[in-house]
Amino acid sequence: AYSYIVEQIAFGPRVPNTEAHRHCSDYLIAGLKRFGAAVQVQEAILTAYNGDRLNARNIIGSYNPDNPRRILLFAHWDSRPWSDNDPDPSKHQQAVDGANDGASGVGVLLEMARQFGLQHPNVGVDIAFFDAEDYGAPANFKGNAEDSWCLGTQYWCKNPHVKGYRAKYGILLDMVGAPGATFYKEQISMYYAAHVVNKVWSAAEKLGFGQYF
């Protein structure tokens, strides 16, 4: 998983409309195909909060695509165009490398895809890499920034890769690669899907990873 993070970072910041972004998307598509997934690519031109037109790609790899019992695993693969929360104001206009914020979740999911290629799961699994998630308005933006984040996910919700798509549940991996990471039960997830959260934390405990969850 860490090696896949390194390979993403090597392209540079994966900001929409850049060469690094295009090359990384090709890398992700090729990787999912190499690991035996049936791949669909949603290409869309999305409008950012400031009017920028973003050439976006949602990349979905499916295992057992005909199985109606499905689980959705996802992360965003783009990185933020500005370091607007950096403690050093001189860096606020620099693009973020996104090793943790973006690449870490993708790295874990690519390794899961490799494992699925070696031994197919007995349920349907969809791995989605969503784009244009981190192009949200910076904190100092004065205009209307409502729904300016997660543009790729918003597009997919309105245009699912399979008509009438339903999953039994979904798990988002975001910023999972920090040193000494510990994972806490997240408030909104507990409100809407406590049974899924508890299922994951229980599995972690049974596998001997309770100290991390």
Protein Blocks (a to p, Z undefined) as FASTA:
>chain_A
ZZmmmmmmmnopadehiaklmmmmmmmmmmmmmnopacdddddddddfkopacddddddd
dehklbmbdcdddddfbdcfbdfkbfblklmmpcceklmnojlmmmmmmmmmmmmmmmcc
fbdcdddddehklmcccfklcbdcehkgoklmmmmmmmcfbghiacfbdcddehjlbghi
acdddfklmmmmmmlmmmmmmmmmmnopmmmZZ
